[in-house]
């Protein structure tokens, strides 16, 4: 399961504890997208990706949004974070490939 978020939906500690990788084009189920992987600054693991550019007009709403893979994100005590009602949960293009 993945979480679709924008930069203002995250608590401050999550906004600063990730870094972004290099831009790359990926062909997903919904078309070609330019994305960057998102890495945890604590352990270096990939925790998701950010949509930089959507090449399909119908997918432009994804630009600037990030996807966190919930199974890869845990709290400071090692427990999983629970979703708040303000965050949209949906399927992943990558899961379908």
N, C-alpha and C positions, 0 to 999 in steps of 0.2 A: 504494500500500500504506500502511496506517496501523498504528500501534502503540497498543494499549490498555494503559494503565498506571494504577497508583494512586500516591498521593503518596509512598509509601515505596520504590517501585521505581526511582526516578530517583537518579542521583548528585546530591550537594549542589549542584554548579554548575548543573545544569539546574533544580533546584527554585527557585532564586532569580533566574534570568535570563529569566523570563517574567512578563508581567503579564496580567491578565484584563480583558476588556471588559465591556460591559453585558449583563445577562440578557435573553434573548429566546427566544420560543417558536419551535421549528422542527418542522415535520412531516417526519419521516424514514420510511423504509420500515418501521421497527418501531414507529411511533406518534409521538405528540406528546411532545417533550422540551423542557425549559427548559435552555438552554445558554449558556455565555459563550465567546467566542473567546479564544484564548491568543495573545499577541503576544510576539515577541522584543524584549527591552528594548534590545538593541544596534542593531537596524535597523528595528524597528517592524512587521515583516512578521507576518502571521497564520501561525502554525505548527501550529495545531490548535484543539481546543475541549475544554471541560470540561462534563460532564453535571451540572447542578444538581438537576434534578427530572425523573424519568420519570413520565409520567402513566398509563402502562399498568402494571398490577401485575406482569406477567411481565418488565418491563424495569427494575425497581427496583434490580437488582444494578449498574446502570451509574452510579447516583448517586454523586457525588464522584470519579468516575474521569475521566481525561483521555485524549484521543486526539491523538497527534502524527502529522502526516503526514511519513513518513520522508524523502520527497523534498524537504521544506522545512527539514530539520534537518541542519546540518553541524558539523563539529568546528572548533576554533579555527584550524586550519591550512587550512580550506576542504574537507577531506575528509569523506566521509560516515561517520557512526557506524555500527558494526556492532552487531547485536542480541545481547544475552546470552541464554542459555537460559532465564532467569527471566522474560522478558517475552513476553506473548502477542501474537502477530501475527494479525490477522484482517481481514476485509473491513470496509468503511465503509458506513454507512447512506447517507451523502451520495454516495458513488461510485455507488450503485444508483439514485439519484433522477434 
